Amino acid sequence: MSLWHGAKARRAAGAALAVVALSVSLTACGGGDAGTKEQGAGASSSAPGDEKPKESAGSGGTTVPDTSQTLATINGTNGFQVLVHTAVRDEGGFLTVTGTLKNTSSANQSVPIQWNGLESQIKAKGRSFGGMTLVDKAEKKRYYVLRDTDGNPLTTTGVTRVDGGASVTFFAQFPAPPSSTTQVDLQLPLMPSATIEIS
């Protein structure tokens, strides 16, 4: 009897091990959403919890800014309007600016390539808001968009066009100015500069 019970226990243990191995391999192969790739211009991409207003182009750094306030409105001559919603410091020593880019015309508009910035490493990474800078007049310093360890700008990427009347949310992250600095000038190539309050 003990031999029969031992063989039965070994078969049960082997079956349990096979089930565990199968579930681990299925977990490793499955999951993940293949729909996280950027979509082409004119398409609206949405991630879980992402409720962007009428976007016409995908963005690599998706964000939903707090649009309940507007720190500055920048009107360009190219049909674009930039609304800056927040400029918030965090504990890590960074300053994150969020806003909305609107196409105020009825025609589709290409986003100026100058907004990528002049740095060759950032330009090589594709379309972005990497050319945005902050100027601290009191400290006489200019702050550039941060980059990750691979040289990617820490800002919304992939926006090449905005359809007529549509808008795209954006963010850009900078080193935080000293705590004594409460205002900075936001500058984006081809657009007028605007003074914003830091919170």
N, C-alpha and C positions, 0 to 999 in steps of 0.2 A: 504493500500500500504506500509506503514512504517513497518508493521509486516513482510510482505513478503520480503522486502529489508533487514531487520535485520536478518532473517533466512538465506537468501542467503549469506550475509556477514559472518555469523558465519560458514557456510559450507566452504566458500572459505578460511577463516582463519584456520579452522581445516585441510583442505587439504594442505595448505602451511606448517603448523606445521608438518604434517606427512612426507612431502617431506624432510624437514630439518632434522628431526630425522633419517630418513632412510639414507640420505647422510652422516650424522655424524657417524652412526653405520657402514656403509660400509667403510668409511675412517679408522675407528679404527680397523676393522678386516682385511682390505686389506693392500696393500703397502708392503714395506719391501721386501728385496730380500733374499729368502731362500738359495741362492747360495753363501752365505758368509762363510759357514762352510769350515774348512780346508779339502783339498782333500788328499787322501792317497799318499804315496811315489810313485814316477814315474808319477804322474799326474801333469798337468800344470794348475794352477789356475790363473784367471785373474779378476781383478776388473776394474771398469770404469777408464780409463786413465792410467791403469797399463800396461806398455809395458816392461816386464822383458825379458832378453835374455835367451832363452832355459832353463827355470827352470824345475827341475825334482821333486821338492817337494814343498808343500804349505808352507806358512809362515804366522804366526799370525800378525806380524807387517810389512805389506807390504810397500815397499818404492821403489822409482825409483831414484837412486843416479845420480848426475851429473858425468857422466863417462868421461867428456872431459879432466879431469886431473887425475893423479895418484900420490898420496903422497908417497906411498910405495908399494912394491911388496914383499910378504912373501911366500917363497917356502918351503913347508913341505916335509918330507920324506914319508908321508902317501898318496901321490898322489894329495893333495890339494894345491891350490895356492890362497892366499888372496890378493886382490888388494884393497888398501885403497884409496878412492876417495876424501873424504872431512872430515874435522874436524872443525866444525863451532860452535862458541859461539852464544847464543841467549840472548835476553834481560832478560829472566827469570833466568839467572844464570846457564844455562845448556850448555853442550857441546855434540853435536850430531856427531857421526862418521858414515859415510856410506861407503859401499864397495861392492865388488863382490867376492863370493866364487866360485872358478872354480875347477872342477875335470879334471886334466890334463891327466889322464889315460884313456884308452878305456874301462875299466871295471867299473861297478857300485861300488860306495864307500859309506859305512856307515859313517855318521858324528860322530866323537869321542864323547862319552858320557861325557868325561872330559870337553868338551866345555860348559857344563851346569854350571860348577862351583862346589865348595865344600859346599856352604851354603845349609843347609837342606831345608830352606823355598823355595829357588829358585829351587832346585832339585825336590821338590814335585810338581812343576808347569809344569813339562814336559820338552821336549827338547827345548834348547835355546842357545843363545850366552852369557848367563849370567856369564860365567867364564872369559870373556874378561875384562882386567883391563888396566888402564893408569897409568904410573909412571912418576911423576914430580921429576926429579933428583935434580933440583935446590932447591925445597922446601922440598925434602925428604918425599914425600907423594905418596900414592897409591890411585887411585880412582876406585871404583867398579860401575858396572852397577846399575842405579837407579831402584827402584821398585815403583809400584803404591800402593794405599791404601789397595789393596787386596793381596799384596805381589808378584804380577806378575812382572817379570823383564821387563824394558822398552827397549826391544831389539826384534829382529826378533825371532819368535818361530816356532816350529813345523817342522823344517827341520831335517829329520832323514837320508836321503840318497840323493846323487846326482848322476845321471846317468853319464856314461862315456862321456867325452867331453862337459858336460852341465855345467851351472853356475846358481847361486842363488844370488840375491841381498840381502843385509842385512843392518841393522842400529843398533846402540847401543847408549844409552843416559847416560851421566855421569854428576856429578856435575862439573861445570867449574873451572879449576884452576885459580889462580890469574891472573889479566890482564898482569902482568909482565912476565908470563910464555908463551913462544912462541913455545916451543917444548915439546912433551911428548913421552915416549916409549909405544907403544901398545903391549900388551902381550896377547896371546891366548894359552891355554894349548897345549902342544905337538908341537908348532910351534915356530920358532925363533922370537925374539922380533924385532921391527922396530921403528925407530924414525920418527915421523910425525910432520908436521908444523900445528899450530892452526891458523885459520883465524877468 
